[in-house]
Amino acid sequence: MPKRVVVVTDSAAMLPPDVAEEGRVVVMPLQVIIGDEAYDEGTPEASPAAVAAALTAKHRVSTSRPAPAAFGELYRRLADEGAEEIVSVHLSGDMSGTLESAQVAARTAPVPVTAVDTRTVGPCQGLAALAAAAAVRDGRTAAQAAAAARAQAEASTSYFYVDTLEHLRRGGRIGAAAALLGAALAVKPLLAVEDGRVMPRERVRTAGRALARLEDLAVEAAGEREVDVCVAHLAAEDRARALAERLADRLGDRLGGQEVRCGELPAVLGAHVGPGMLAVAVAPALAR
C-alpha cells in the first residue's frame, strides 16, 4: 500500500490559500522584518501593501528564513497527523536559507523528508509544489513527487521588471555594480531567474518599452505548448491586469481554457523588488 506523502512549500511560492488547500500543499510562512519587528508572511503587518508602504517611506525592510526548529515542529505535526513521508519544495537555495533550514530539520524529523531546491521562486516554485502534490494524488512515491517538482521548475521561465535595482542590491540579490550601472544609464531593467539566481536579461530605455518587451518574452517562452501563466506585481495592479489581458489574447488556445492568473507578490518577495514591480511566470500546464 502506498505511503501517505505530504507536500510542503514556503510562502515565497505565491500560492493563494484556496489553491494550496485544494492542491493539498502545506505552506510554511517566511518572515518580513520592518524596522526592528518581525512578522510572519500573511499577517496584516506583513501584507504586500504594508511592505510597499514601508519601502516607499524608506523604512528598513528585510526578510528572514524560518528557523530549522520551525520546520522541525511542522514536520512533527504532519507526522502526528498521519504523514509517512514529506516532500518539502522550496525557493532557490541561492536566494534564501529556507532550503537549508528544511534540510537541517529533515535530519531529525520522525519521518523521511525530501527537501527540493526548485532553483526558482514565486509562481514557478508554486507550480512545482503543485506538480509534486499532483504526483502524490496519482499514487506516486515521495521520490517521484520530488522529481515531478524539479522537472516542473526546470521547464518554467520567470521574467520581471523593476522600477529600480536598488531594493535588489540592498538585499544582496544582485550585484552593486549592476545596480549602479542601471542608475547611471537611467535604464529600466528586465531580469530573469536563471539557475536559482536573479540575472539581468535586457536593459530598456523606458517603462513602456520594458513592459512591452516583458510581454514578448513571455509569449516566446510559451512557444507552441500548453502553458500556465501568472502575472505578479507589487503595488501595480492596473498595469498587471492590463498585461494579463494582453497575454490572454496573444496566447489564446495555449492556455488550455485557463485564465492568466494575476496576483500581488508575497510581502517576503516584494521586500526585495520594490513597488512597481511586474513579473510573468510561464510553465508547462499541469494536468487538469
TADA-V424363 format. One record per residue. N is the residue number from 1. RES is the residue in three letters. PHI is phi in whole degrees, -180 to 180 (* if undefined). Layout:
# TADA-V424363
n:N res:RES phi:PHI
n:N res:RES phi:PHI
This chain:
# TADA-V424363
n:1 res:MET phi:*
n:2 res:PRO phi:-61
n:3 res:LYS phi:-74
n:4 res:ARG phi:-80
n:5 res:VAL phi:-109
n:6 res:VAL phi:-117
n:7 res:VAL phi:-101
n:8 res:VAL phi:-119
n:9 res:THR phi:-140
n:10 res:ASP phi:-120
n:11 res:SER phi:-71
n:12 res:ALA phi:-69
n:13 res:ALA phi:-75
n:14 res:MET phi:57
n:15 res:LEU phi:-93
n:16 res:PRO phi:-57
n:17 res:PRO phi:-54
n:18 res:ASP phi:-69
n:19 res:VAL phi:-69
n:20 res:ALA phi:-63
n:21 res:GLU phi:-66
n:22 res:GLU phi:-64
n:23 res:GLY phi:-83
n:24 res:ARG phi:61
n:25 res:VAL phi:-116
n:26 res:VAL phi:-93
n:27 res:VAL phi:-110
n:28 res:MET phi:-90
n:29 res:PRO phi:-75
n:30 res:LEU phi:-87
n:31 res:GLN phi:-115
n:32 res:VAL phi:-113
n:33 res:ILE phi:-115
n:34 res:ILE phi:-115
n:35 res:GLY phi:67
n:36 res:ASP phi:-109
n:37 res:GLU phi:-106
n:38 res:ALA phi:-105
n:39 res:TYR phi:-133
n:40 res:ASP phi:-72
n:41 res:GLU phi:-52
n:42 res:GLY phi:101
n:43 res:THR phi:-81
n:44 res:PRO phi:-57
n:45 res:GLU phi:-71
n:46 res:ALA phi:-117
n:47 res:SER phi:-78
n:48 res:PRO phi:-56
n:49 res:ALA phi:-64
n:50 res:ALA phi:-65
n:51 res:VAL phi:-67
n:52 res:ALA phi:-60
n:53 res:ALA phi:-66
n:54 res:ALA phi:-65
n:55 res:LEU phi:-67
n:56 res:THR phi:-62
n:57 res:ALA phi:-82
n:58 res:LYS phi:62
n:59 res:HIS phi:-78
n:60 res:ARG phi:-75
n:61 res:VAL phi:-129
n:62 res:SER phi:-144
n:63 res:THR phi:-134
n:64 res:SER phi:-145
n:65 res:ARG phi:-76
n:66 res:PRO phi:-67
n:67 res:ALA phi:-71
n:68 res:PRO phi:-53
n:69 res:ALA phi:-63
n:70 res:ALA phi:-67
n:71 res:PHE phi:-65
n:72 res:GLY phi:-60
n:73 res:GLU phi:-64
n:74 res:LEU phi:-64
n:75 res:TYR phi:-62
n:76 res:ARG phi:-66
n:77 res:ARG phi:-63
n:78 res:LEU phi:-64
n:79 res:ALA phi:-65
n:80 res:ASP phi:-63
n:81 res:GLU phi:-86
n:82 res:GLY phi:117
n:83 res:ALA phi:-66
n:84 res:GLU phi:-105
n:85 res:GLU phi:-148
n:86 res:ILE phi:-131
n:87 res:VAL phi:-113
n:88 res:SER phi:-110
n:89 res:VAL phi:-108
n:90 res:HIS phi:-132
n:91 res:LEU phi:-64
n:92 res:SER phi:-50
n:93 res:GLY phi:-66
n:94 res:ASP phi:-82
n:95 res:MET phi:-102
n:96 res:SER phi:-155
n:97 res:GLY phi:-87
n:98 res:THR phi:-59
n:99 res:LEU phi:-59
n:100 res:GLU phi:-61
n:101 res:SER phi:-61
n:102 res:ALA phi:-65
n:103 res:GLN phi:-66
n:104 res:VAL phi:-64
n:105 res:ALA phi:-65
n:106 res:ALA phi:-62
n:107 res:ARG phi:-64
n:108 res:THR phi:-116
n:109 res:ALA phi:-68
n:110 res:PRO phi:-74
n:111 res:VAL phi:-133
n:112 res:PRO phi:-62
n:113 res:VAL phi:-124
n:114 res:THR phi:-105
n:115 res:ALA phi:-93
n:116 res:VAL phi:-113
n:117 res:ASP phi:-92
n:118 res:THR phi:-74
n:119 res:ARG phi:61
n:120 res:THR phi:-148
n:121 res:VAL phi:-159
n:122 res:GLY phi:72
n:123 res:PRO phi:-57
n:124 res:CYS phi:-65
n:125 res:GLN phi:-66
n:126 res:GLY phi:-61
n:127 res:LEU phi:-67
n:128 res:ALA phi:-65
n:129 res:ALA phi:-64
n:130 res:LEU phi:-66
n:131 res:ALA phi:-64
n:132 res:ALA phi:-63
n:133 res:ALA phi:-65
n:134 res:ALA phi:-64
n:135 res:ALA phi:-63
n:136 res:VAL phi:-63
n:137 res:ARG phi:-63
n:138 res:ASP phi:-82
n:139 res:GLY phi:87
n:140 res:ARG phi:-76
n:141 res:THR phi:-78
n:142 res:ALA phi:-61
n:143 res:ALA phi:-62
n:144 res:GLN phi:-69
n:145 res:ALA phi:-66
n:146 res:ALA phi:-63
n:147 res:ALA phi:-65
n:148 res:ALA phi:-64
n:149 res:ALA phi:-64
n:150 res:ARG phi:-64
n:151 res:ALA phi:-64
n:152 res:GLN phi:-63
n:153 res:ALA phi:-64
n:154 res:GLU phi:-65
n:155 res:ALA phi:-90
n:156 res:SER phi:-100
n:157 res:THR phi:-133
n:158 res:SER phi:-137
n:159 res:TYR phi:-120
n:160 res:PHE phi:-152
n:161 res:TYR phi:-116
n:162 res:VAL phi:-130
n:163 res:ASP phi:-69
n:164 res:THR phi:-150
n:165 res:LEU phi:-86
n:166 res:GLU phi:-61
n:167 res:HIS phi:-67
n:168 res:LEU phi:-66
n:169 res:ARG phi:-64
n:170 res:ARG phi:-60
n:171 res:GLY phi:-85
n:172 res:GLY phi:75
n:173 res:ARG phi:-89
n:174 res:ILE phi:-149
n:175 res:GLY phi:-67
n:176 res:ALA phi:-61
n:177 res:ALA phi:-63
n:178 res:ALA phi:-64
n:179 res:ALA phi:-65
n:180 res:LEU phi:-66
n:181 res:LEU phi:-63
n:182 res:GLY phi:-62
n:183 res:ALA phi:-67
n:184 res:ALA phi:-65
n:185 res:LEU phi:-91
n:186 res:ALA phi:54
n:187 res:VAL phi:-101
n:188 res:LYS phi:-104
n:189 res:PRO phi:-82
n:190 res:LEU phi:-108
n:191 res:LEU phi:-127
n:192 res:ALA phi:-138
n:193 res:VAL phi:-95
n:194 res:GLU phi:-128
n:195 res:ASP phi:47
n:196 res:GLY phi:86
n:197 res:ARG phi:-127
n:198 res:VAL phi:-83
n:199 res:MET phi:-126
n:200 res:PRO phi:-62
n:201 res:ARG phi:-106
n:202 res:GLU phi:-150
n:203 res:ARG phi:-121
n:204 res:VAL phi:-125
n:205 res:ARG phi:-75
n:206 res:THR phi:-129
n:207 res:ALA phi:-63
n:208 res:GLY phi:-60
n:209 res:ARG phi:-67
n:210 res:ALA phi:-64
n:211 res:LEU phi:-69
n:212 res:ALA phi:-64
n:213 res:ARG phi:-69
n:214 res:LEU phi:-60
n:215 res:GLU phi:-61
n:216 res:ASP phi:-62
n:217 res:LEU phi:-62
n:218 res:ALA phi:-65
n:219 res:VAL phi:-65
n:220 res:GLU phi:-62
n:221 res:ALA phi:-65
n:222 res:ALA phi:-67
n:223 res:GLY phi:61
n:224 res:GLU phi:-105
n:225 res:ARG phi:-83
n:226 res:GLU phi:-83
n:227 res:VAL phi:-135
n:228 res:ASP phi:-102
n:229 res:VAL phi:-130
n:230 res:CYS phi:-134
n:231 res:VAL phi:-107
n:232 res:ALA phi:-120
n:233 res:HIS phi:-151
n:234 res:LEU phi:-130
n:235 res:ALA phi:55
n:236 res:ALA phi:-147
n:237 res:GLU phi:-62
n:238 res:ASP phi:-62
n:239 res:ARG phi:-65
n:240 res:ALA phi:-66
n:241 res:ARG phi:-67
n:242 res:ALA phi:-64
n:243 res:LEU phi:-65
n:244 res:ALA phi:-62
n:245 res:GLU phi:-65
n:246 res:ARG phi:-66
n:247 res:LEU phi:-66
n:248 res:ALA phi:-61
n:249 res:ASP phi:-65
n:250 res:ARG phi:-75
n:251 res:LEU phi:-86
n:252 res:GLY phi:50
n:253 res:ASP phi:-64
n:254 res:ARG phi:-66
n:255 res:LEU phi:-86
n:256 res:GLY phi:59
n:257 res:GLY phi:84
n:258 res:GLN phi:-90
n:259 res:GLU phi:-79
n:260 res:VAL phi:-79
n:261 res:ARG phi:-69
n:262 res:CYS phi:-133
n:263 res:GLY phi:-156
n:264 res:GLU phi:-83
n:265 res:LEU phi:-62
n:266 res:PRO phi:-58
n:267 res:ALA phi:-57
n:268 res:VAL phi:-68
n:269 res:LEU phi:-89
n:270 res:GLY phi:-58
n:271 res:ALA phi:-61
n:272 res:HIS phi:-101
n:273 res:VAL phi:-120
n:274 res:GLY phi:88
n:275 res:PRO phi:-59
n:276 res:GLY phi:93
n:277 res:MET phi:-68
n:278 res:LEU phi:-130
n:279 res:ALA phi:-135
n:280 res:VAL phi:-130
n:281 res:ALA phi:-112
n:282 res:VAL phi:-126
n:283 res:ALA phi:-144
n:284 res:PRO phi:-55
n:285 res:ALA phi:-62
n:286 res:LEU phi:-74
n:287 res:ALA phi:-59
n:288 res:ARG phi:-82
